Each structure stands twice: as structure tokens, then as C-alpha cells.
Amino acid sequence: MKALFAEGIERPQLLLKRKLVLINWPFLLLITAITLVGVAALYSVAGGALEPWASRHVVRYCLGVAFLFAVALSDIRWWLRAAYPLYLVALLMLAAVIIFGVESGGAKRWLGYGEWSFQPSEIMKIALVLALARYYQWLPPDRVSWPHAVLPPLFIIGAPTLLALNQPDLGTAALFGIIGGGLLFLAGVSWIYFIAAVVGVIAVLPHLWEKLHDYQKERVLTLIDPERDPLGSGYHIMQSKIAIGSGGLTGKGYMQGTQAQLNFLPEKHTDFIFTMFSEEMGFIGAAVLLALYLLALLFITYMALRCRSTFPRLVAAGMGLCLFAYVFINVAMVTGLVPVVGLPLPLVSYGGTSMLTMMVGLGFVLNAHVNRDTRIRREELGPFW
Amino acid sequence: MRESDDGQRLRRRFSRRAVLIAGGQAGLFGLLLWRLRQLQILDSSDYRLLSDENRMTMQLVAPARGAIYDRIGRLVAEDRENFRIIVVPAFCKDLKATLAAVSRVVPISAADEDRVVRAARRQSGYFPVLVTEGLTWQQFALLSVLAPQLPGVRTDRATYRHYSHASSMAHVVGYVGMAGKDEVDQDPMMRVPGFRAGRAGIEKSFDRDLRGRPGTIQYEVDAHGRVVRELDATPSVRGKDMVLTIDQELQTIALRRIEGLRVASIVVLDALTGAILVMASFPTFDPNEIALRVNLERWSEVARDKDHPLENRALRGVYPPGSTFKVVTALAGLRAGVITPDETMTCPGGFQFGRHYFRCWKRHGSGIDVHQAIKQSCDFFFYQTVNRLGIDRLAVTARELGLGQIHDIGLVGQKQGIMPDTAWKKKMLHQPWYPGETISCGIGQGYVSATPLQLAVVAARIATGRAVSPYLIAKAAGGAEPAPLGIDPAILDIVRAGMVAVVNEKGGTAVRSALTIPGVQMGGKTGTSQVISAKNRGFLKGWEGETHALFIAFAPVGAPRYAAACVVEHGGSGSHAAAPVMKDVMTELLLRDPAAQPGFAAGSQANASSSVAAAEPPQ
């Protein structure tokens, strides 16, 4: 490894001390602030108690920070090597879910052994970004828009997206799509492909619709318009809108939200936590939280722009796309703009897996930032290894 | 350098596009803010109204469950009216005090109270919880009057499941029960108070069809939970009705006939179509005892009974078929040509194979051809036959006749039985097949085992020569006739003649059970299968060590229409315990001749009763 990269990477050796200086500390502060909002919200959801959620959220965050640092301070060359194998492993696990997966709530998403289980799609979110960044690090810049150079990344994105759709997990599929499409765009692929893709989808969609069975159509329609299914997600969305709306400009006050406490929002501590927060803190509180997220996204964009090499640049940008997709889809979902797909609000929603994924992802952003001046030369990089 | 120029251009392109994307993200966040402004500022007063002054509540209306009919339209399961008390915990000032007030009119058990309190804690307080049901009219009327003074308490008229001819139909129809916690989590419909899900039998297998779709009523309620007005209602949709192939009257007769025995079951098929006319299993239970309110004491008594009344023996009882299996061996032997119709043997009372001596139950002497062998149930003849035939060729014919496989009639838990061959033993026991094991298989002992349903299928296939498959849910008339078996009709004739002789010729093993209806005969085969083997000798004592009594039959002889199998567990010999049961059931069956009657049209009734569905507004 050393022999290959000794000349490939300028300044390959960064001392740990130097790395710590290079870390973007204000960004870390911002993340902590967002998490604290989550802790406060979870404290309120539990009716003013640290148990069962708020205290554990803190513990998980601390664990997440450890992971974040581990990733941020690790050697970037290692990740260049690991990108494809990691992607392959994640893809295999996603496929394995079809066969060995544990079904829960009508969808197979979990791989488990005994008491220990996890969602391979979580690993895939990271692996997808790394694999695409690795690909464009290797691809000579003049070939970025060559048709046969666009095909491999399309496969890299398509395979996990189709597997997620098959679970079925529309939220994750959308997430993969947004991350993948965004990265292709950022990597410099010609506009023509994106325009062609949009035109193609519009052209094919009606034909596809004709081919569907009635019950399949019904399912799709229910997804688009949850009111069609007033017992399922439609009821939750109605309740969520009432809760948010009744919050008004300034909210009902911290721990004063009646709607979220009284009505059945089944996942008010996970997917619907934004509802609860907006009811209690009002439009102003919701806007502040969104502003914090936007600020974090701008930070990430800035860090990506600062990178000299393609790999860290795209890794940072990709993780940014992931964070954005999470926040946007979650908030749009609880406000009734998009169908309920079951994605948490990153750093705020209670949940160990999503917290860990997000912190590892942000660890990669910081890793890219630490390596902002590292120059990786593509000549020394093999197509696969 | 061109490459680095390109690299620079790409980095500039990245910067441009990254800024574009950041702008897009900011724009989409703007969209979210616009949406929040719409909800929280522009329409806020509406939502606040909904939230604070008038809380909306949605009541789920349980759908009527589909009825279950027998083949000619006799009701066997239906919904009946049920007066209930429901409480909406969120509207109660003090749940326990409210329950105490209710219990002054209707006694509430400690278990019920506990259940209500736990349910109230587990789910949203706005979900109604069932307190108690099965009220008398007086209790219902009194509580309806009192209800306005008890915030959160509501009386309503719902339905409960009633089973007619309960104990004879219990194994087929099954029963319903309250949804468990897991089911409630999976399906919000289950939260409808008192909603019942199929727990066994048809009620379970066809639960989705029978269930229907719940309706909803949206109420506007004030802070005390009193209904201000009804906002919107979606009527519930009645579940689908089901029509069984079972003839309830015959089923009851059959059950009454086997009632005196300790454990027994009988299956009767329409031999031409495969429709199951009778599937009775004793001991049985009364699902009505648990339909309205779970009588836990009675229930655990039933569930723990050592004769297992909940088990449907016809599908789940697995028995060595014993001598009834000889018809299979005979067919296989004739087919393979290892015996001819004219060949005669002399039965010395047993068969020496290697160092092992296989006994015949009697010394039959000379002149035993296949006809006599079936009629007198000569073990020796079939030892010889199967020895020449080998297990694998026997297994092929046995499977063609329906053994060793699940005939899926839609009920869960059907047993497969075993039709062994060399491959089976290799796979299951990882051992080679020993020739000595073939011998006892020839008379339906050894590894061979079958359910009464499978034995009835064997009888039906031999009787008609067609690959009849059993079914339990009535089909529309005019279905395709089952395909013929690949067995020479002449060979089938020989075996059938043997079976006719068993019942109707002097010296037949079941000659005492010949039908007494003039001009009508049945053919059959007795079986007495041993439960004691070399392995379990000494462990099974008393009743448990007795032989099983079996009988398979078809009738009428000239043009077989009915095929049946009867098993009396540990009942002694087939000719004494099983054949007389078959005689009586066959007699009733032939006198009524249900196959000749037109079936019940499922559609007519179903359409009339689901007019609610038609009235549903288009969405």
C-alpha cells in the first residue's frame, strides 16, 4: 500500500496532532447543537423525563462522536482501498435480506443473528458515497461524460436502489437515488444525461402504469394520496398536520403540546418528532431547527469545495446530500408534502442505527476536510484496487 | 498538461454545481418553510380549533364477518347481535372510578378491569377499549341511560360469532378470537373494539376474505368526549361468505356415530369431484364457549385434555394404514406384473425372510389369489407381492393414489404422512434401505403412515380411476373432471372386485357390515394396524397399546359416487370397530345422496347481504 501511494499522494503522512487541528471544530459544535434539540424534544415526548429516550439519546450521541472521530482521523488511503469491497459487502448483505431477512411490518429490511440485528441499507448509504467517489477519483477527467464511463456508476446506484425498492423501502430507495444522482451531477457528468433521464422517465411512466395490476395501482395511489387509506398513514398525517398547525407562530410552549401527547402519533419519538417539536415550539422553533440543518449543509458544501482531490470532495458532498435528503424527506413527510416513507430526522429522532450511520457519515465529511490539501494522483490508482 | 487542465475544469465545474445544489437545497428548505407557514400561520386557527376546542375522533366500525354455509346453504357460522360496553379512556376523568360505576350495573371481572387499564396505558387514550360484552337487554338499556353521566362510557350493539351445530363443525369451521398484541401492532384494523380474527379452521385460513373492511365514523367531540356531530362516515364492508362442501347434517350424523368411541375420525368424499362431504373428528369442542367471551377455565380444560379435542384427526392424525394399504400393494403388484390375476399362493401362516419370520394373522391355506387375498386380508400374499415388487415401485403407485403428500384443502397444519422409499430413507435417516423393511410396508406397517383424509383419497381414486383431489370450499359447478390415473382399468376392476368381496362375499373380513339397503352395495377394506413395534414394546400400555381400527370404502358398487375412510384410534380390529361405523354412515349417506342435490349458490346470498358495500361512495 505504501509503495503504491508514496508518490501518489502528496503529504501522505499527517500527524495525529496536526489532524486534530485540521478538524472543523465549529461544525462539530453545530452538530452537537442539533442533537441537543433532539434531547430536549425527547425529554418532552416522554412527558418531562430523561427515561426512556432522552438519556439514551445522549449516550448514543457520545458513542457516535467516538465513531465520528475514529473515521475522521483515519487514513484516507485506507478508505480509497476499502471503498469497492465495502460496497460489494453492503450490496451482498442487501441481497441477503431477500433470503434471510427478518420481516417486520410487511417489509423485509433487517438482517439478524440472534438478538443482534441491523439494516444493511444503513451501511449502503455510506458505501454508495465511497464507491462513487472512488470511481471518479480514478476516472480520467476528460472521460467523465463518455457514455460507457457513465454506465458503471449507474449500476453502482441502480443495484442498491432496486434492492431497496424490493424490500419494499421507498424512503431508502429515494435516498439512494438522491445521493447517487447528486454525486453524478457534482462529478461533472454532462447535463444532457440528466435531461435525457427526466424526459425518459416522463415518456416511460404512462406505459408502465398501464402494465400494472389494479391492486398495484391502488397501492401506488395510496402512497401518493394517503387519504385514500384513512386507517393507515392517512390518519397519522392528518393528526400530524393538526399538531403542527395548532402550534402556530410561537408554539404551545415546551412540554405543553397536547396534540402529540394525546393523539396517537405512533412514532412521535422517532419519525414524527418534528411534529411534536413544531407543535411545542411553533413556526419560529421549526424555522430555527431547519436553519441549523441548512447551516450544517452549507458547512459541508464549503468543506467539499475546499478539497483539492476528487475523492474527499465527492465523499464530503455525498454525505451532505444524504443529510439533506433525510431532513427534507422527513419534514416534507410529517407536513404532508410527500407520502409517509418512514425516514427519521437525523440526530433528533430517537434510534441507534440512524444516529450511528449519520455520525459515521459526518466523520467522513471531517475526514475529507482534514485531507483537504492532500493530493491524490489518479495515475497510481488502479481501476479496481 | 491536458489531463490537469481537464482536472481543473472539472473542479471548477464541481464548484459551480455544488453552489447550484446548495442553492437548490436552500430553495427546498424554503419550500418546507412555506409549508410550515401555511400550516402554522395561515391555517393555524383552523388546526387550533381542531386541536383545542373540538377534538376529532375517529371511530372504527367493525365490519360484519362473512357467514359460512354448508353445501346446501345451512348456516354454520354467522354474526349475531351483541350488546357491549366501550370506554374511551381519554375522556374518562378517572378510569378506575368509571369502571367501578359501570360495574354497579354490569359486573366486571378483575381480569377484564386489568385488561382495560393495561390497554388504556398501551395505546392512545382515544382508542375505544372494550369493557365487557354479552349484556342482557335490561343491562344494555340501563347503561345507555346512564352513559351520558359517565364521560367516556359508550354502549353499542355489535355482533358476536355464533356457530350452529357447533361441535360437529368445530374442526372444519374453527373459531375466532380477540386479536393479540402482535396482530394489533401489524394491522390497525385490529384495534376496532372487540374485533375478532380467525384462530383455527376455515375462520383462520380464510380470515382475510371473511373479515371484510371496517368503516369509519369521524366525530367531532367536545372536551368531555360527548359527540357534537358526525363529520364523515365510511360504511364498513361485509366480509365474503364462504360455502363449504361439507354436508352439515351428515357430518352431525357421522359425529354422533363416533361419539361413543374415545378417539375416531371419518372422512367422506364425493369420489367424482373430490368435494369433502364429511370430515368428522372426535373428541371435539364447542367454539361457542369461547366465541362470546373467553371462558378461560373451560378453555384450558379443553386445551389440556389428554385426548386433544382441538386436534382435527382427519387431517392431523397420522396412522399406519395397516391392511387398508393392501389394495395399494395389490394395484402396484398387478401393474408391475409381479403377480397375475390368476396366480394362487398357499398361505402357511407366515413368511420367512432371512432370519426374520413375518406372521400372517391366520393360516389361509391354498388357493389364495389376489381376489381372495384382499377379501380375506391375507398378509402372506402381500409379503410375497411386495418382496417381488420392491419398495420403490410400491411407493410410485402409492403416491399416485395420494399417499405421502399434503392435499391442500386450505386448512393449516395438515400432516403429510409417510410413503417411504430408498431415497426417502437416505434423506431422512441417512441410512440405506434394508430389504427386510420392504416386507412390513407391503401390509401398511413399518414406515408407512397416512391421515384419514389421504386414505379417503386412496379410496376415491381406486373407486373412480381418476386423480381426485379433495377440497373443502365449494367451487362453481362445471369444473373440469379430474384426470384419469395412469392405471389399467382392468387392474382397477380386479382390486375393486376384491374390495366388494370384503363386504359382500362370504369369508370377507367385513361381511357383517354389508349394507342392508336393497340393491346397493359398498366395497371396502379393513385395516388393523399395530402401534406396538420392537422399539416401543413395553412402553405403551392399556388403551395406548391397542391396535388402530381402519376402514376405507366406496359406494355404490356399480357406479361409485362416495369414497370414505374411517379410523378408530386404538379401537381394536378394523372389521369390528371401524367397518360398522362406515356401514351406518354410508347408509345415511346413500339414503340422502347429497351429491345429487344442487349445491348452494354462494353468490345469491352474498350479494344481497353486502348491499352495504354497493352503497359505499366512490373514492
Chai-1 contact restraints between the chains, C-beta under 6 A:
chainA,res_idxA,chainB,res_idxB,connection_type,confidence,min_distance_angstrom,max_distance_angstrom,comment,restraint_id
A,P141,B,D6,contact,1.0,0.0,6.0,A-B,restraint_1
A,P141,B,G7,contact,1.0,0.0,6.0,A-B,restraint_2
A,P141,B,L10,contact,1.0,0.0,6.0,A-B,restraint_3
A,D142,B,D6,contact,1.0,0.0,6.0,A-B,restraint_4
A,F185,B,R17,contact,1.0,0.0,6.0,A-B,restraint_5
A,L186,B,F14,contact,1.0,0.0,6.0,A-B,restraint_6
A,L186,B,R17,contact,1.0,0.0,6.0,A-B,restraint_7
A,G188,B,L10,contact,1.0,0.0,6.0,A-B,restraint_8
A,G188,B,R13,contact,1.0,0.0,6.0,A-B,restraint_9
A,P230,B,T216,contact,1.0,0.0,6.0,A-B,restraint_10
A,L231,B,P188,contact,1.0,0.0,6.0,A-B,restraint_11
A,I242,B,Y47,contact,1.0,0.0,6.0,A-B,restraint_12
A,I242,B,L50,contact,1.0,0.0,6.0,A-B,restraint_13
A,I242,B,S51,contact,1.0,0.0,6.0,A-B,restraint_14
A,I244,B,L39,contact,1.0,0.0,6.0,A-B,restraint_15
A,G245,B,L39,contact,1.0,0.0,6.0,A-B,restraint_16
A,G245,B,Q40,contact,1.0,0.0,6.0,A-B,restraint_17
A,G245,B,D43,contact,1.0,0.0,6.0,A-B,restraint_18
A,G245,B,S44,contact,1.0,0.0,6.0,A-B,restraint_19
A,G245,B,Y47,contact,1.0,0.0,6.0,A-B,restraint_20
A,S246,B,Y47,contact,1.0,0.0,6.0,A-B,restraint_21
A,S246,B,R48,contact,1.0,0.0,6.0,A-B,restraint_22
A,S246,B,S51,contact,1.0,0.0,6.0,A-B,restraint_23
A,G247,B,Q40,contact,1.0,0.0,6.0,A-B,restraint_24
A,G248,B,Q40,contact,1.0,0.0,6.0,A-B,restraint_25
A,G248,B,S44,contact,1.0,0.0,6.0,A-B,restraint_26
A,L249,B,I41,contact,1.0,0.0,6.0,A-B,restraint_27
A,Q259,B,S51,contact,1.0,0.0,6.0,A-B,restraint_28
A,F264,B,S124,contact,1.0,0.0,6.0,A-B,restraint_29
A,F283,B,L36,contact,1.0,0.0,6.0,A-B,restraint_30
A,F283,B,Q40,contact,1.0,0.0,6.0,A-B,restraint_31
A,F283,B,I41,contact,1.0,0.0,6.0,A-B,restraint_32
A,A286,B,L36,contact,1.0,0.0,6.0,A-B,restraint_33
A,L290,B,F29,contact,1.0,0.0,6.0,A-B,restraint_34
A,L294,B,F29,contact,1.0,0.0,6.0,A-B,restraint_35
A,L297,B,Q25,contact,1.0,0.0,6.0,A-B,restraint_36
A,T301,B,A18,contact,1.0,0.0,6.0,A-B,restraint_37
A,T301,B,A22,contact,1.0,0.0,6.0,A-B,restraint_38
A,A304,B,A18,contact,1.0,0.0,6.0,A-B,restraint_39
A,L305,B,S15,contact,1.0,0.0,6.0,A-B,restraint_40
A,L305,B,A18,contact,1.0,0.0,6.0,A-B,restraint_41
A,F324,B,Q25,contact,1.0,0.0,6.0,A-B,restraint_42
A,F328,B,L28,contact,1.0,0.0,6.0,A-B,restraint_43
A,V331,B,L32,contact,1.0,0.0,6.0,A-B,restraint_44
A,T335,B,R35,contact,1.0,0.0,6.0,A-B,restraint_45
A,L337,B,R35,contact,1.0,0.0,6.0,A-B,restraint_46
